[in-house]
Amino acid sequence: MNIDEFWQTIDSVNSESDGDMDRKCELLKHRLNGLNEQALLDFINHFDSVDVGAYT
């Protein structure tokens, strides 16, 4: 998963959840469960990177 695919996933679950955080979490969980191991590791790495970047 590249960074564009990461953001597409985030944008998609955000749009589909209609602002409902519980729904957003369930959608993201469903999407992540469908990924292969490498794509999941890539997602985690991208998430960690943008999370750290948000606090700098």
N, C-alpha and C positions, 0 to 999 in steps of 0.2 A: 504494500500500500504506500503510495507516495503522499506527499503533503496535500496535494489537491484532492485526492480521494478521501483523505482524513477530513478535510473541511467540508467536502460534499456530504459525508456521513453525518457530521455535526449539524450542518444546515438542514439536511433532510429530516432528521429526528426532531429538530427544533420546530420546523414548519409543521410537521405532522402532529405534534403534541398540543398545538393550540395553547401553549403557555402552561400546560399541566405538567409539573415537574415529575410526578409519579409516572405519568404516561411517557414522558420523555425518557426516563430511566428504563422503562420496560421496552420501548422501541430500540434504544441503544443496546440493551442486553440482547435482544433478539438479533440485531444486526451483527453484534460481535460474536455471538454463538455460531453464526453462519460462516465465519472467516476460517481460513486455514491457519495453521500455527504461525507461519511467517507473517501473514497479513495482520494477525492479532498482535504479534510482537512489534510490528511496524506501527500499528495504531497506538500501542502503549508508549512507544518511544516518542512519537509525535506529540501525544498528550502530555507526557512529562516535559518535553521541550517547551511547549507553549505555556504550560503551567508555570514553569520556572521563569519564563520570559515575562509573564504577567506581573511578577513580583520584583522585577528589576527596573 
